[in-house]
Amino acid sequence: MKKRVAVMCVSKKSNEFYSDYLEAIFAKTIDFFHYSLDENGFENMIKADLYLVCSTSSNVFEYSMSCIPENSNVVISSITFKKNSIKKVKQIPKDSNVLMVNLSKNMAMEAISTLNRIGINDINFIPLGPIDNMKDINEYKDIKIAVTCGESRYIPDFVEEVIDLGGRVFTERVLVEMILKLDISEIMGTKPFKSYIQELAERDYGIDELSRKVSNIELKFDLVLDSIDIGVIGIDVNNRIFEFNKAAENILHMKKDDALGKTTDESLPFMPLNVYKDNLLTNDVKLITIKGVLISLRTTSIVENENFKGYFAIIERFKDEEDKQRKLRLQLLNRGHKAKYTFDDIKGNCPILKKVKQIAEKMSKSNASILIYGESGTGKELFAHAIHNASPRSDMPFVAINCAALPENLLESELFGYEEGAFTGAKKGGKAGLFEYAHTGTLFLDEIENMSQSLQVKLLRVLQEKEVIRIGSEKIINIDVKIIAASNENIKDMVEQGKFRKDLYYRINALPINIPPLRDRKDDVLLITDEIKKSIGTSFELSDEVKNIFINYEWEGNIRELRNVIEYLAYVDKPFINIEDLPATFLEEINFNEISYARNYDNTLLMEILPSEKLEKYMYVLKTLYNAKKENISLGRKNISELSKNSECHLSEQEVRTIISYLSKKQLVVVSRGRKGTELTLKGVEMVEKKVQMDNK
Ligand SMILES: Nc1ncnc2c1ncn2[C@@H]1O[C@H](COP(=O)(O)OP(=O)(O)OP(=O)(O)O)[C@@H](O)[C@H]1O
């Protein structure tokens, strides 16, 4: 809405004069109402946003102030001259006598003091109003120069040179005060304002600086707005356009100057903006067609101190927007939403795996959901990546989430996204869910068996309807996503136990894949070992025994466990790996009966098999049993404890019990009930002999 300013002058004439340049500067933002004492008086003024008092002589001033409603914005004018007009005054020789002629003697004195303020102090000015008698005029007969402010008609005939300063103009202070009080600082960046203050004979540095700053900000803001390729149209509460950037010009084929200051009805009748007239009802995106071009339109309100001040209409060619979305998707692809592996990365020659790979490769061409079953570490994720990369969706996002990794509510918001304010802590602007990110690509739901029943219902809905609704929103978002789910557990069993929804099971199990565990692919163990070695850049060799152990080991953690062991061995940093180089935890699992002991022990291995801090005590028990075996006598716990008392290694009966139980677990001794007592196994015998050999070396 335009501001209303009452201009209060003594004469109609000066009011007309001021009105010209006030209009030139403020026409777009201010409606001026002119009042003068010699015409309409000040008594019946409109209710204005600001009163500009132009009569400063004391009696008129007091009367003017008494006519202004209380608590109004008031600016008291001050007057100066234009730079150009005082040039000639400056050329007048020093100490000359010069007449200053104006409407009244008072006004002539005011003009003189203004010139003094500007720095013209070396001329003897004589103030003169309209001449009422010849006596006065004769006094000044010798004066050849007169200066006036547009009142040359009062200059006596004997004056030879007349310098007309023209009408006086408001100082910069007056204009800036008006601007600040009316909160229209954007004016300071406009051309008419800038050229006006440039022309003034006197400048106030502070105001100058302020206006420079403001105009700089304006300028920068304009530059920013013009540098973006999204059309921005600023619209105030009266539906008047106050901003129209370059992109808006390009998109709408319309010039900024034809839009600024006009209402949207006048200049943009083809845009459905009327709904926003009083308040911003919605900020949904609308698709509109303008001259055959599809344009997306959204709005964002301008709110200041909780008051609606208008809104920005943001427009973009729909095609540009789509292109940007595509580019963003591609960036996401490069930032994790990308499938890394192909079927070539799934190593293995055994027929059972080859068959699974073949089936999976065929399945990748279909859009139906795939359920991969396999024990932990068998390569389910690897398969999911490979399937996506072999599918027609390979250029689109591959988004993976582990359903066991997040609590239910977080998983829900991750999957479906949420609207701003949907719940405490919901991010400003809301958040897109993984379904949206995976649009036209693949969503991999790992460990789906961990998904809660209520989320299973929601997931089923999304898969059936092919649409998601963000939490806290009502808007339906269409999605086209291929689902690959993986499970460590047999979901069919879970369905039977009522732990997994049958309907969801049938939906995701359209194409099932069963990955065999590593223990069923013994032929692949060494091949995969070599592949992993290559992939982590290590080149150690395994001893035959270790190879044997690897082939026969149960590998409960499957290929992940194999990988972990190989990474450990790479860290051991030896060119040749023996049993004793294997990790202790791994050794504990090994069934020693399957291992040939025709090899050298060293202390490291002994310490790995026997608790190192009590090695001496363990060796004492082993050696005692070794001697007993040689002499074919049987020993029980009690005997061993008693014998120890005659040695340096004192063992209580309880200690002997603990040691024997441990050695028995390691298959170094067997414990029989009754008279046979505890006996060394063959392995136990071998171990003691090797240790004795080592000690003797
Ligand atoms: N056939 C294979 N060839 C080479 N490396 C493999 C093979 N299968 C699995 N791996 C590797 O084994 C590790 C585990 O694989 P992956 O994460 O795919 O298993 P998973 O079945 O998804 O496991 P979990 O159920 O525990 O999530 C990964 O480092 C993977 O690269």
The ligand as an SDF file (V2000), in Angstrom:
LIG
                    3D

 31 33  0  0  0  0  0  0  0  0999 V2000
   31.1070  -64.6330   -3.3950 N   0  0  0  0  0  0  0  0  0  0  0  0
   31.8200  -63.6760   -2.8180 C   0  0  0  0  0  0  0  0  0  0  0  0
   32.9960  -63.3470   -3.3430 N   0  0  0  0  0  0  0  0  0  0  0  0
   33.7610  -62.4290   -2.7520 C   0  0  0  0  0  0  0  0  0  0  0  0
   33.4310  -61.7600   -1.6430 N   0  0  0  0  0  0  0  0  0  0  0  0
   32.2570  -62.0180   -1.1000 C   0  0  0  0  0  0  0  0  0  0  0  0
   31.3760  -62.9890   -1.6590 C   0  0  0  0  0  0  0  0  0  0  0  0
   30.2740  -63.0560   -0.8860 N   0  0  0  0  0  0  0  0  0  0  0  0
   30.4540  -62.1750    0.1080 C   0  0  0  0  0  0  0  0  0  0  0  0
   31.6270  -61.5440   -0.0060 N   0  0  0  0  0  0  0  0  0  0  0  0
   32.1770  -60.5490    0.9310 C   0  0  0  0  0  0  0  0  0  0  0  0
   31.8000  -60.9490    2.2320 O   0  0  0  0  0  0  0  0  0  0  0  0
   31.3870  -59.8410    3.0280 C   0  0  0  0  0  0  0  0  0  0  0  0
   29.9570  -60.0600    3.4800 C   0  0  0  0  0  0  0  0  0  0  0  0
   29.0870  -59.9750    2.3630 O   0  0  0  0  0  0  0  0  0  0  0  0
   27.6450  -59.3330    2.4780 P   0  0  0  0  0  0  0  0  0  0  0  0
   27.6980  -58.1300    3.3470 O   0  0  0  0  0  0  0  0  0  0  0  0
   27.1380  -59.1750    1.1210 O   0  0  0  0  0  0  0  0  0  0  0  0
   26.9050  -60.4840    3.2620 O   0  0  0  0  0  0  0  0  0  0  0  0
   25.4170  -60.4910    3.8430 P   0  0  0  0  0  0  0  0  0  0  0  0
   24.8760  -61.8250    3.5600 O   0  0  0  0  0  0  0  0  0  0  0  0
   24.6650  -59.3310    3.3220 O   0  0  0  0  0  0  0  0  0  0  0  0
   25.7190  -60.3340    5.3800 O   0  0  0  0  0  0  0  0  0  0  0  0
   24.7080  -59.8730    6.5610 P   0  0  0  0  0  0  0  0  0  0  0  0
   23.5150  -60.7630    6.4910 O   0  0  0  0  0  0  0  0  0  0  0  0
   25.5310  -60.0890    7.7900 O   0  0  0  0  0  0  0  0  0  0  0  0
   24.4180  -58.4490    6.2790 O   0  0  0  0  0  0  0  0  0  0  0  0
   31.5670  -58.6420    2.1490 C   0  0  0  0  0  0  0  0  0  0  0  0
   32.8390  -58.1050    2.4500 O   0  0  0  0  0  0  0  0  0  0  0  0
   31.5490  -59.1990    0.7490 C   0  0  0  0  0  0  0  0  0  0  0  0
   32.3130  -58.3800   -0.1310 O   0  0  0  0  0  0  0  0  0  0  0  0
  1  2  1  0
  2  3  1  0
  2  7  2  0
  3  4  2  0
  4  5  1  0
  5  6  2  0
  6  7  1  0
  6 10  1  0
  7  8  1  0
  8  9  2  0
  9 10  1  0
 10 11  1  0
 11 12  1  0
 11 30  1  0
 12 13  1  0
 13 14  1  0
 13 28  1  0
 14 15  1  0
 15 16  1  0
 16 17  2  0
 16 18  1  0
 16 19  1  0
 19 20  1  0
 20 21  2  0
 20 22  1  0
 20 23  1  0
 23 24  1  0
 24 25  2  0
 24 26  1  0
 24 27  1  0
 28 29  1  0
 28 30  1  0
 30 31  1  0
M  END
$$$$
